[in-house]
């Protein structure tokens, strides 16, 4: 099983954007409100990307929910 590509790409994009905003917010050492905003946005982006990562890998975590009980059986009963 492979992870879902769309949520995985979304998690990577959200994390990179949060990291870039954090770096931009910490560029000026004297601007303390920008530091706190950057930290908050980076924390939120980590949470969102973590949730997207869980969604992307959900089939690997919960295999018992994704088995095909009635569809593709190896032996057909007649």
C-alpha positions as CSV (number, residue, x, y, z in Angstrom):
1,X,0.0,0.0,0.0
2,X,1.2,3.5,-0.9
3,X,0.2,6.7,0.8
4,X,-2.4,8.9,-1.0
5,X,-0.5,11.4,-3.1
6,X,-2.8,14.5,-2.8
7,X,-2.7,14.8,1.0
8,X,1.0,14.0,1.1
9,X,1.8,16.8,-1.4
10,X,-0.5,19.1,0.5
11,X,1.3,18.3,3.8
12,X,4.7,19.0,2.2
13,X,3.4,22.3,0.7
14,X,1.8,23.5,3.9
15,X,5.0,22.6,5.9
16,X,7.3,24.4,3.4
17,X,5.0,27.5,3.3
18,X,4.9,27.6,7.2
19,X,8.7,27.3,7.3
20,X,9.2,30.1,4.8
21,X,6.9,32.3,6.7
22,X,8.7,31.5,10.0
23,X,12.0,32.4,8.4
24,X,10.6,35.6,7.0
25,X,9.2,36.5,10.4
26,X,12.5,36.0,12.2
27,X,14.5,38.0,9.7
28,X,14.4,41.3,11.7
29,X,15.6,40.6,15.3
30,X,13.9,43.7,16.7
31,X,10.4,43.0,15.5
32,X,8.9,40.9,18.4
33,X,5.3,40.9,17.2
34,X,6.4,39.4,13.9
35,X,8.3,36.7,15.8
36,X,5.2,35.7,17.7
37,X,3.0,35.7,14.6
38,X,5.6,33.6,12.8
39,X,5.8,31.1,15.6
40,X,2.1,30.8,15.7
41,X,1.7,30.3,12.0
42,X,4.5,27.8,12.0
43,X,2.9,25.8,14.8
44,X,-0.4,25.8,13.0
45,X,1.3,24.7,9.7
46,X,3.0,21.8,11.6
47,X,-0.4,20.7,13.0
48,X,-2.1,20.9,9.6
49,X,0.7,19.1,7.8
50,X,0.7,16.4,10.5
51,X,-3.0,15.8,10.1
52,X,-2.6,15.7,6.3
53,X,0.2,13.1,6.8
54,X,-2.1,11.0,9.0
55,X,-4.8,11.2,6.3
56,X,-2.3,10.3,3.6
57,X,-1.0,7.2,5.4
58,X,-4.4,6.2,7.0
59,X,-4.6,3.0,4.9
60,X,-1.2,1.9,6.2
61,X,-2.2,2.6,9.9
62,X,-5.6,1.0,9.8
63,X,-5.4,-1.9,7.4
64,X,-8.3,-3.7,9.0
65,X,-10.6,-1.0,7.8
66,X,-9.6,-1.2,4.1
67,X,-9.6,-5.0,3.4
68,X,-11.9,-6.1,0.6
69,X,-14.1,-8.7,2.3
70,X,-16.5,-9.6,-0.5
71,X,-14.9,-8.3,-3.7
72,X,-11.7,-9.9,-4.8
73,X,-11.7,-13.3,-3.3
74,X,-9.0,-15.7,-4.4
75,X,-11.3,-18.7,-4.4
76,X,-14.7,-18.4,-5.8
77,X,-17.5,-20.5,-4.3
78,X,-19.9,-22.0,-6.8
